[in-house]
Amino acid sequence: MPGKPPAKADVSRVQSAQAKSNNDTGKGSFPDCLRSTQAQHENAANQGSANQGKQTGLRLFVFKKNNN
């Protein structure tokens, strides 16, 4: 993922702006996705410090099609 994860203040600001505009802030909305992303990054950071060097986070697997 390029860039930095959203900060708690940024997530709160977006949610507040959406609510003031009478836009959806519930499940599946943009503010909800930001909250989820921020929480995932925070949890990964907390696990990383608790595991003291063990690798955590998303793992990506690429499967190549065999043309035989």
C-alpha positions in Angstrom: 0.0 0.0 0.0 1.5 3.3 -1.0 1.7 6.2 1.4 1.1 6.3 5.1 -1.9 4.8 7.0 -4.6 7.3 8.1 -4.1 8.9 11.5 -6.9 8.8 14.1 -7.4 12.5 13.7 -7.8 12.2 9.9 -10.3 9.4 10.3 -12.3 11.5 12.8 -12.2 14.5 10.6 -13.5 12.6 7.6 -16.3 10.9 9.6 -17.3 14.3 11.1 -17.4 15.9 7.7 -19.5 13.1 6.2 -22.0 13.2 9.1 -22.4 17.0 8.9 -23.2 16.6 5.2 -25.8 13.9 6.0 -23.8 11.3 4.2 -23.6 7.6 5.3 -21.0 6.9 7.9 -22.1 3.3 8.6 -20.8 -0.1 7.6 -19.2 -0.1 4.1 -19.0 3.7 3.9 -15.8 5.5 3.2 -15.3 6.6 6.8 -15.9 3.0 7.9 -13.2 1.8 5.5 -10.8 4.4 6.9 -11.5 3.3 10.5 -10.9 -0.3 9.5 -7.6 0.5 7.7 -6.4 2.6 10.6 -7.3 -0.1 13.2 -5.5 -2.8 11.1 -2.3 -0.7 10.9 -2.5 0.1 14.6 -3.0 -3.6 15.5 -0.1 -4.6 13.3 2.1 -2.1 14.9 1.1 -3.2 18.4 1.7 -6.9 17.5 5.1 -6.0 16.0 6.3 -4.5 19.2 4.9 -7.4 21.2 6.5 -10.0 19.0 9.8 -8.2 19.1 11.0 -8.6 15.6 8.7 -11.4 14.3 7.3 -10.7 10.9 3.7 -9.6 10.9 1.4 -8.2 8.3 0.0 -9.0 4.9 1.6 -11.7 2.8 1.1 -11.7 -0.9 1.3 -14.9 -2.9 1.6 -14.9 -6.7 0.7 -18.1 -8.6 1.9 -18.5 -12.1 -0.1 -20.5 -14.6 1.8 -23.6 -15.9 1.3 -23.8 -19.7 2.3 -27.4 -20.0 
